[in-house]
């Protein structure tokens, strides 16, 4: 079963837990909702009723990955198909949250098995991102469908310990699932590209209590208060050219991604909210920049809370040795730095 899951074989979730698990045959091309491949978990053997393919878990992995039997056995014994460099370990932001390397591995694999729906793709294009950049940034659609979430989480649980990874939890039936509402998944990365956590841009934002302009459209993928779950920290997102000596500071990972691209891969440091500045000074120091440009939304001109938050950020970063701090303003018709950059690009076209 482990080798089948690692190879992405579509398994009939209704047969999970049985001695004989059914799956779609990867060799003869089963149609949707057809499962002709039988995998005996006790005997460690598989057999397709249509094409006759058969063998054990090692030969299955070797054939699908086009590697030798010896190499397949070595990979399966090692138990980690996806290798990532070990990042420096820092104290977790919340007790019980898995270290960065484990979060990155599970999130990266989750995104690899999800798609981006047409609505979200159009929205990202409208913001000014081309298909190539959208693909590189690995935006995905988090499905609303419960069975689809349970299937994906169950597959990941076959080779990742999901306890302590924000967003994953077990339900009343003991099965793994993904918490929260559906929407656009936004990877929130550190300067080395590791996925620290995930934000969700909610699809049903208008249905949130008190929406009408005051609702929270962006939420962290979190499973706090759920069995085997974990709450998310307010991770700081870094995007763009990390060798740059000038960085821009703004609010929102997606906004920073867009502004970075439209600004010629400019280096952006993105806090989740105007008051979510925990660890900000450490991130700035780790980048080795000499200039920090605060690019807060232009509603600071009319919103006292945004203005006060911007002033607190400026005060917090002004004492960092060797870093000069500036504030950037632009045409107030465009709220965010991403909106302004997009308007400039359209005007130049």
Secondary structure, 3 states (H helix, E strand, C coil): CHHHHHCCCCECHHHCCCCEEEECCCCCCCCCCCCCEEEECCCCEEEECCCCCEEEHHHHHHHHHCCCHHHHHHHHHHCCCCCCCCCCCCCCCCCCCCCHHHHHHHHHHHHHCCCCCHHHHHHHHHCCCCHHHHHHHCCEEECCCHHHHHHHHHHHHCCCCCCCCCCEEECCCCCEEECCCCEEEEEEECCCCCEEEEEEEECCHHHCCCCCCCCCCEEECCCCCCCCCCCCCCCCEEECCCCCCEEEEEECHHHHHHHHHHCCCCEEEEECCCCCCCCHHHHHHHHCCCEEEECCCHHHHCCHHHHHHHHHHHHHHCCCCCCEEEECCCCCCCCCHHHHHHHHHHHHC
